[in-house]
Amino acid sequence: MFNLTPEKAMDECLASQGVPEEERANTVARLINFLAETEKEQTSTVHKEKIQKVIQKIISLERALRSLPEKVTNAIWSSYYQMVIPRDFWLSSKEHSGLDFKGSADTEEAKEPDLSAYDFFIPLSHLLAACRKALKDKLPSKDSTRYQALAKSLEYLGHSYGFQVNKKLIIDFIAAATGKDPDTIKKQLSRLKIERTVCTKKAHW
């Protein structure tokens, strides 16, 4: 199997389990494309460096927004609200719209919602919190993402075509797709703590 291309190795692995030729071709093509795309992905360390850069940009943006005059901030923020929130929302309550019970607008507040410049920073604070949480959490490695996708694809086929998906078959399939030795894959699966999905959840490798 190690003398075969990943496409051929995966095809033979699936053929041995009785997967029809058309389904094999579609699955192999999709997985080869997936593997090619994820091969270009950065490592967790680089991901965290990118998150840190985003955090710095958010902080800089907050400082820039705080330096704007309040009327300018409100004008920008009002335009945003008009894009994402239907105007009827603001007309639905007397408190927000400034309408009397006859429906007539008798104040300037009826024309635009009354927004504080501070409202601008609420979404930014949520984004900042999410980024900081991502830095604390352990980001999935490239291998973890790839192996999980390969295992799920195989288990889906096993469920669809009625063949048993055991640890050895999953390891052999991942080895076929990546060109690695099965013993290496087995050790990596154990280290990465990847869970089985369809056939036996939370199974130990």
Short mmCIF file of the C-alpha atoms (twelve columns), coordinates in Angstrom:
data_MODEL
# 
_entry.id   MODEL 
# 
loop_
_atom_site.group_PDB 
_atom_site.id 
_atom_site.type_symbol 
_atom_site.label_atom_id 
_atom_site.label_alt_id 
_atom_site.label_comp_id 
_atom_site.label_asym_id 
_atom_site.label_seq_id 
_atom_site.Cartn_x 
_atom_site.Cartn_y 
_atom_site.Cartn_z 
_atom_site.pdbx_PDB_model_num 
ATOM 1   C CA . MET A 1   0.000   0.000  0.000  1 
ATOM 2   C CA . PHE A 2   2.924   2.326  0.659  1 
ATOM 3   C CA . ASN A 3   3.927   2.124  -3.004 1 
ATOM 4   C CA . LEU A 4   0.542   3.535  -4.010 1 
ATOM 5   C CA . THR A 5   -0.565  7.113  -4.321 1 
ATOM 6   C CA . PRO A 6   -2.942  8.301  -1.561 1 
ATOM 7   C CA . GLU A 7   -5.812  8.261  -4.080 1 
ATOM 8   C CA . LYS A 8   -5.164  4.639  -5.061 1 
ATOM 9   C CA . ALA A 9   -4.450  3.513  -1.494 1 
ATOM 10  C CA . MET A 10  -7.711  4.972  -0.189 1 
ATOM 11  C CA . ASP A 11  -9.625  3.535  -3.141 1 
ATOM 12  C CA . GLU A 12  -8.274  0.045  -2.455 1 
ATOM 13  C CA . CYS A 13  -9.068  0.360  1.245  1 
ATOM 14  C CA . LEU A 14  -12.676 1.322  0.495  1 
ATOM 15  C CA . ALA A 15  -12.997 -1.299 -2.263 1 
ATOM 16  C CA . SER A 16  -12.007 -4.009 0.238  1 
ATOM 17  C CA . GLN A 17  -15.080 -3.021 2.295  1 
ATOM 18  C CA . GLY A 18  -17.463 -3.236 -0.669 1 
ATOM 19  C CA . VAL A 19  -17.962 0.495  -1.243 1 
ATOM 20  C CA . PRO A 20  -19.292 1.039  -4.810 1 
ATOM 21  C CA . GLU A 21  -16.885 2.480  -7.365 1 
ATOM 22  C CA . GLU A 22  -18.740 5.774  -7.869 1 
ATOM 23  C CA . GLU A 23  -18.991 6.378  -4.140 1 
ATOM 24  C CA . ARG A 24  -15.305 5.553  -3.738 1 
ATOM 25  C CA . ALA A 25  -14.354 7.999  -6.472 1 
ATOM 26  C CA . ASN A 26  -16.446 10.811 -4.977 1 
ATOM 27  C CA . THR A 27  -15.171 10.196 -1.456 1 
ATOM 28  C CA . VAL A 28  -11.510 9.950  -2.456 1 
ATOM 29  C CA . ALA A 29  -11.695 13.091 -4.606 1 
ATOM 30  C CA . ARG A 30  -13.335 15.053 -1.788 1 
ATOM 31  C CA . LEU A 31  -10.821 13.871 0.817  1 
ATOM 32  C CA . ILE A 32  -7.800  14.480 -1.410 1 
ATOM 33  C CA . ASN A 33  -9.028  18.044 -1.966 1 
ATOM 34  C CA . PHE A 34  -9.575  18.453 1.786  1 
ATOM 35  C CA . LEU A 35  -6.084  17.149 2.589  1 
ATOM 36  C CA . ALA A 36  -4.540  19.487 0.009  1 
ATOM 37  C CA . GLU A 37  -6.320  22.486 1.520  1 
ATOM 38  C CA . THR A 38  -5.456  21.639 5.123  1 
ATOM 39  C CA . GLU A 39  -1.829  20.994 4.198  1 
ATOM 40  C CA . LYS A 40  -1.541  24.747 3.650  1 
ATOM 41  C CA . GLU A 41  -2.965  25.576 7.075  1 
ATOM 42  C CA . GLN A 42  -0.767  27.063 9.753  1 
ATOM 43  C CA . THR A 43  0.063   25.484 13.089 1 
ATOM 44  C CA . SER A 44  -1.649  26.353 16.363 1 
ATOM 45  C CA . THR A 45  1.224   28.680 17.293 1 
ATOM 46  C CA . VAL A 46  0.774   30.726 14.133 1 
ATOM 47  C CA . HIS A 47  -3.008  30.793 14.677 1 
ATOM 48  C CA . LYS A 48  -2.439  32.261 18.123 1 
ATOM 49  C CA . GLU A 49  -0.060  34.854 16.713 1 
ATOM 50  C CA . LYS A 50  -2.785  35.885 14.263 1 
ATOM 51  C CA . ILE A 51  -5.324  36.129 17.094 1 
ATOM 52  C CA . GLN A 52  -2.915  38.323 19.048 1 
ATOM 53  C CA . LYS A 53  -2.600  40.633 16.035 1 
ATOM 54  C CA . VAL A 54  -6.407  40.855 15.804 1 
ATOM 55  C CA . ILE A 55  -6.559  41.772 19.492 1 
ATOM 56  C CA . GLN A 56  -4.078  44.600 18.928 1 
ATOM 57  C CA . LYS A 57  -6.141  45.872 15.993 1 
ATOM 58  C CA . ILE A 58  -9.338  45.805 18.090 1 
ATOM 59  C CA . ILE A 59  -7.630  47.769 20.867 1 
ATOM 60  C CA . SER A 60  -6.322  50.311 18.335 1 
ATOM 61  C CA . LEU A 61  -9.783  50.631 16.810 1 
ATOM 62  C CA . GLU A 62  -11.322 51.222 20.223 1 
ATOM 63  C CA . ARG A 63  -8.853  54.013 20.901 1 
ATOM 64  C CA . ALA A 64  -9.551  55.578 17.509 1 
ATOM 65  C CA . LEU A 65  -13.313 55.436 18.025 1 
ATOM 66  C CA . ARG A 66  -13.061 56.976 21.471 1 
ATOM 67  C CA . SER A 67  -11.243 59.943 19.948 1 
ATOM 68  C CA . LEU A 68  -14.134 60.668 17.569 1 
ATOM 69  C CA . PRO A 69  -16.632 63.400 18.501 1 
ATOM 70  C CA . GLU A 70  -19.815 61.861 19.880 1 
ATOM 71  C CA . LYS A 71  -21.961 63.211 17.021 1 
ATOM 72  C CA . VAL A 72  -19.694 61.514 14.475 1 
ATOM 73  C CA . THR A 73  -19.759 58.221 16.367 1 
ATOM 74  C CA . ASN A 74  -23.533 58.328 16.661 1 
ATOM 75  C CA . ALA A 75  -23.912 59.085 12.947 1 
ATOM 76  C CA . ILE A 76  -21.816 56.033 12.005 1 
ATOM 77  C CA . TRP A 77  -23.499 53.790 14.549 1 
ATOM 78  C CA . SER A 78  -26.985 54.923 13.524 1 
ATOM 79  C CA . SER A 79  -26.259 53.938 9.924  1 
ATOM 80  C CA . TYR A 80  -25.168 50.508 11.138 1 
ATOM 81  C CA . TYR A 81  -28.386 50.017 13.099 1 
ATOM 82  C CA . GLN A 82  -30.456 51.000 10.081 1 
ATOM 83  C CA . MET A 83  -28.699 48.330 8.022  1 
ATOM 84  C CA . VAL A 84  -29.050 45.430 10.460 1 
ATOM 85  C CA . ILE A 85  -32.227 46.310 12.400 1 
ATOM 86  C CA . PRO A 86  -35.552 47.038 10.641 1 
ATOM 87  C CA . ARG A 87  -36.757 50.600 11.128 1 
ATOM 88  C CA . ASP A 88  -40.090 49.205 12.362 1 
ATOM 89  C CA . PHE A 89  -38.225 48.045 15.461 1 
ATOM 90  C CA . TRP A 90  -37.602 51.630 16.464 1 
ATOM 91  C CA . LEU A 91  -41.206 52.609 15.671 1 
ATOM 92  C CA . SER A 92  -42.637 49.799 17.769 1 
ATOM 93  C CA . SER A 93  -42.340 51.586 21.104 1 
ATOM 94  C CA . LYS A 94  -43.094 55.109 22.188 1 
ATOM 95  C CA . GLU A 95  -39.915 55.134 24.269 1 
ATOM 96  C CA . HIS A 96  -37.657 54.589 21.260 1 
ATOM 97  C CA . SER A 97  -39.616 56.419 18.595 1 
ATOM 98  C CA . GLY A 98  -40.885 59.548 20.305 1 
ATOM 99  C CA . LEU A 99  -44.340 58.977 18.771 1 
ATOM 100 C CA . ASP A 100 -47.504 60.004 20.544 1 
ATOM 101 C CA . PHE A 101 -50.583 57.741 20.561 1 
ATOM 102 C CA . LYS A 102 -51.806 59.255 17.280 1 
ATOM 103 C CA . GLY A 103 -48.610 58.191 15.575 1 
ATOM 104 C CA . SER A 104 -47.257 61.670 14.965 1 
ATOM 105 C CA . ALA A 105 -43.593 62.461 15.453 1 
ATOM 106 C CA . ASP A 106 -43.217 65.516 17.605 1 
ATOM 107 C CA . THR A 107 -39.544 65.305 18.585 1 
ATOM 108 C CA . GLU A 108 -36.216 65.140 16.797 1 
ATOM 109 C CA . GLU A 109 -35.609 61.768 18.508 1 
ATOM 110 C CA . ALA A 110 -38.347 60.242 16.348 1 
ATOM 111 C CA . LYS A 111 -36.125 60.551 13.289 1 
ATOM 112 C CA . GLU A 112 -33.114 58.611 14.602 1 
ATOM 113 C CA . PRO A 113 -32.613 56.253 17.558 1 
ATOM 114 C CA . ASP A 114 -30.920 57.819 20.545 1 
ATOM 115 C CA . LEU A 115 -27.584 56.023 20.767 1 
ATOM 116 C CA . SER A 116 -24.662 56.619 23.016 1 
ATOM 117 C CA . ALA A 117 -21.168 56.623 21.558 1 
ATOM 118 C CA . TYR A 118 -20.394 53.890 24.073 1 
ATOM 119 C CA . ASP A 119 -22.736 51.533 22.154 1 
ATOM 120 C CA . PHE A 120 -20.037 51.344 19.503 1 
ATOM 121 C CA . PHE A 121 -17.722 49.437 21.819 1 
ATOM 122 C CA . ILE A 122 -20.129 46.690 22.893 1 
ATOM 123 C CA . PRO A 123 -19.586 44.439 19.814 1 
ATOM 124 C CA . LEU A 124 -15.860 45.133 19.980 1 
ATOM 125 C CA . SER A 125 -15.716 44.073 23.613 1 
ATOM 126 C CA . HIS A 126 -17.457 40.790 22.756 1 
ATOM 127 C CA . LEU A 127 -15.001 40.167 19.916 1 
ATOM 128 C CA . LEU A 128 -12.082 41.003 22.182 1 
ATOM 129 C CA . ALA A 129 -13.344 38.572 24.833 1 
ATOM 130 C CA . ALA A 130 -13.759 35.814 22.234 1 
ATOM 131 C CA . CYS A 131 -10.224 36.349 20.939 1 
ATOM 132 C CA . ARG A 132 -8.740  36.250 24.422 1 
ATOM 133 C CA . LYS A 133 -10.639 33.061 25.199 1 
ATOM 134 C CA . ALA A 134 -9.290  31.499 21.997 1 
ATOM 135 C CA . LEU A 135 -5.762  32.279 23.161 1 
ATOM 136 C CA . LYS A 136 -6.369  30.439 26.439 1 
ATOM 137 C CA . ASP A 137 -8.004  27.411 24.804 1 
ATOM 138 C CA . LYS A 138 -5.930  24.740 23.129 1 
ATOM 139 C CA . LEU A 139 -6.431  25.120 19.391 1 
ATOM 140 C CA . PRO A 140 -6.768  21.884 17.392 1 
ATOM 141 C CA . SER A 141 -3.660  20.772 15.553 1 
ATOM 142 C CA . LYS A 142 -3.627  20.295 11.803 1 
ATOM 143 C CA . ASP A 143 -3.302  16.512 12.204 1 
ATOM 144 C CA . SER A 144 -6.202  16.397 14.663 1 
ATOM 145 C CA . THR A 145 -8.501  18.139 12.172 1 
ATOM 146 C CA . ARG A 146 -7.386  15.958 9.266  1 
ATOM 147 C CA . TYR A 147 -7.545  12.628 11.085 1 
ATOM 148 C CA . GLN A 148 -10.965 13.392 12.554 1 
ATOM 149 C CA . ALA A 149 -12.351 14.198 9.093  1 
ATOM 150 C CA . LEU A 150 -10.904 11.017 7.592  1 
ATOM 151 C CA . ALA A 151 -12.273 8.867  10.421 1 
ATOM 152 C CA . LYS A 152 -15.728 10.438 10.175 1 
ATOM 153 C CA . SER A 153 -15.848 9.908  6.421  1 
ATOM 154 C CA . LEU A 154 -14.944 6.234  6.826  1 
ATOM 155 C CA . GLU A 155 -17.463 5.719  9.604  1 
ATOM 156 C CA . TYR A 156 -20.170 7.379  7.541  1 
ATOM 157 C CA . LEU A 157 -19.475 4.958  4.688  1 
ATOM 158 C CA . GLY A 158 -19.495 2.038  7.109  1 
ATOM 159 C CA . HIS A 159 -22.884 3.121  8.390  1 
ATOM 160 C CA . SER A 160 -24.193 3.556  4.823  1 
ATOM 161 C CA . TYR A 161 -22.849 0.307  3.338  1 
ATOM 162 C CA . GLY A 162 -23.023 -1.947 6.360  1 
ATOM 163 C CA . PHE A 163 -19.391 -2.749 7.076  1 
ATOM 164 C CA . GLN A 164 -17.775 -2.681 10.488 1 
ATOM 165 C CA . VAL A 165 -15.443 0.232  11.161 1 
ATOM 166 C CA . ASN A 166 -12.924 -0.791 13.796 1 
ATOM 167 C CA . LYS A 167 -9.734  0.831  15.058 1 
ATOM 168 C CA . LYS A 168 -7.495  -1.047 12.628 1 
ATOM 169 C CA . LEU A 169 -9.562  -0.022 9.597  1 
ATOM 170 C CA . ILE A 170 -9.544  3.632  10.628 1 
ATOM 171 C CA . ILE A 171 -5.797  3.566  11.231 1 
ATOM 172 C CA . ASP A 172 -5.177  1.845  7.884  1 
ATOM 173 C CA . PHE A 173 -7.415  4.345  6.067  1 
ATOM 174 C CA . ILE A 174 -5.676  7.356  7.602  1 
ATOM 175 C CA . ALA A 175 -2.299  5.781  6.829  1 
ATOM 176 C CA . ALA A 176 -3.412  5.272  3.227  1 
ATOM 177 C CA . ALA A 177 -4.549  8.894  2.930  1 
ATOM 178 C CA . THR A 178 -1.434  10.401 4.507  1 
ATOM 179 C CA . GLY A 179 1.246   7.935  3.403  1 
ATOM 180 C CA . LYS A 180 2.342   7.413  7.019  1 
ATOM 181 C CA . ASP A 181 3.121   4.159  8.792  1 
ATOM 182 C CA . PRO A 182 0.076   2.677  10.630 1 
ATOM 183 C CA . ASP A 183 2.031   2.466  13.910 1 
ATOM 184 C CA . THR A 184 2.788   6.184  13.650 1 
ATOM 185 C CA . ILE A 185 -0.884  6.941  13.039 1 
ATOM 186 C CA . LYS A 186 -1.904  4.811  16.021 1 
ATOM 187 C CA . LYS A 187 0.459   6.701  18.320 1 
ATOM 188 C CA . GLN A 188 -0.706  10.056 16.974 1 
ATOM 189 C CA . LEU A 189 -4.377  9.171  17.438 1 
ATOM 190 C CA . SER A 190 -3.705  8.226  21.047 1 
ATOM 191 C CA . ARG A 191 -1.706  11.404 21.693 1 
ATOM 192 C CA . LEU A 192 -4.220  13.696 19.992 1 
ATOM 193 C CA . LYS A 193 -7.098  12.095 21.933 1 
ATOM 194 C CA . ILE A 194 -9.332  11.906 18.889 1 
ATOM 195 C CA . GLU A 195 -12.666 10.316 19.714 1 
ATOM 196 C CA . ARG A 196 -14.402 7.730  17.590 1 
ATOM 197 C CA . THR A 197 -17.719 9.024  16.273 1 
ATOM 198 C CA . VAL A 198 -20.205 6.644  14.683 1 
ATOM 199 C CA . CYS A 199 -19.195 3.140  15.649 1 
ATOM 200 C CA . THR A 200 -17.965 3.601  19.227 1 
ATOM 201 C CA . LYS A 201 -17.963 7.009  20.831 1 
ATOM 202 C CA . LYS A 202 -15.150 7.912  23.222 1 
ATOM 203 C CA . ALA A 203 -13.256 4.728  22.369 1 
ATOM 204 C CA . HIS A 204 -9.608  4.599  23.347 1 
ATOM 205 C CA . TRP A 205 -7.030  4.168  20.623 1 
# 
